[in-house]
C-alpha cells in the first residue's frame, strides 16, 4: 500500500478555542490510483491534502492519527526529514498558479527549482529535465517558454507550468487541489486529459481535490465525499454516483448542473 491515512484529525488552534477541520479521516491508495475527494467549500478536503503535504504550520494545528507513505508516518518526521518527501515523492498543484508562481522568475527556473533543492544535477541536465517535464505537462514549444515569465502566459499555460514543476522529480503521488476551477471549460478539459496521460504514461498516483462532481466522475476511479470535516461516503465512482447511500451525497449529485462537456469522451456535469 503506497498511502495509508488512518484516523486523521486536524484541529486549528485559535487562542483559547480549537476548531476541528477534519475528523477521523481514513483513506488508502495504491500505486497509480486516481482518487477524488469531493465536497462543498469548508468540507475539509483541502485541509486534508495540505496536512498530507505537510504544509500547515505545526504551531497552529493539532494533528492526530497517522499518514503513512510507503510505510513511513509523515506526521512523526521532523521538518527537515519531511522536506525529503515534499516535491520528491509527493507534489501538489494548487488552484491559482498566479499566486503560486514567482512573477520575477522565468518559467524554466521555477520548473527546475525542485531539481536544485533535491539533486546535484548540473545546469544542462536540469534544463533537459525541465523541458521534458514541460512537454509531459502538455506545453508546446517548451524551449521558447523556458525563458518566459508567468505574466506572458495564458491561465491554462500557467497551470501546465505548475503541473510541470510538480512532475519534474517524478513523484509517486500528485495532489491536485482544485487545479481546474479557475479555467474555462475547454482548457479544463485539456488539463484533465493531461492528468490522465500522466497517470497512464508515468504511473503517477493522483489525489484530486474538487467541489465539482462532474470533474471527479470523469477522472477518478474512487471517490471520497466529505462534509464538515467528516467522510460521509466513499467507494468506486460507479457506486457513489449511481448508487449513493447517503442523503447528502444524493443531494450533491442532484444539484449538479445539467450540462454536458466533452472530457475525454465522458459526459461531464
Buried (B, 14 or more C-beta within 10 A) or exposed (E): EBBBBBEBBBBBEEEEEEEBBBBBBEBBBEEBBBBBBBBEEEBBBBBBBBBBBBBBEEEEBEBEBBBBBBEBEBBEBEEEEBBEBBBBBBBBBBBBBEEBBEEEBBBBBBBBBBBEEBBEBEEEEBBEBBBBBBBBBBBEEBEEBBEBBBEEBEBBBBBBBBBBBBBBBBBBBBBBBBBBBBBEBEBBBBBBBBBBBBBEEBEBBBBBBBBBBBBBBBBBBBBBBBBBBBBBBBBEBEBBBEEBEEEBBEEBBEEBEEEEBEBEEBEBB
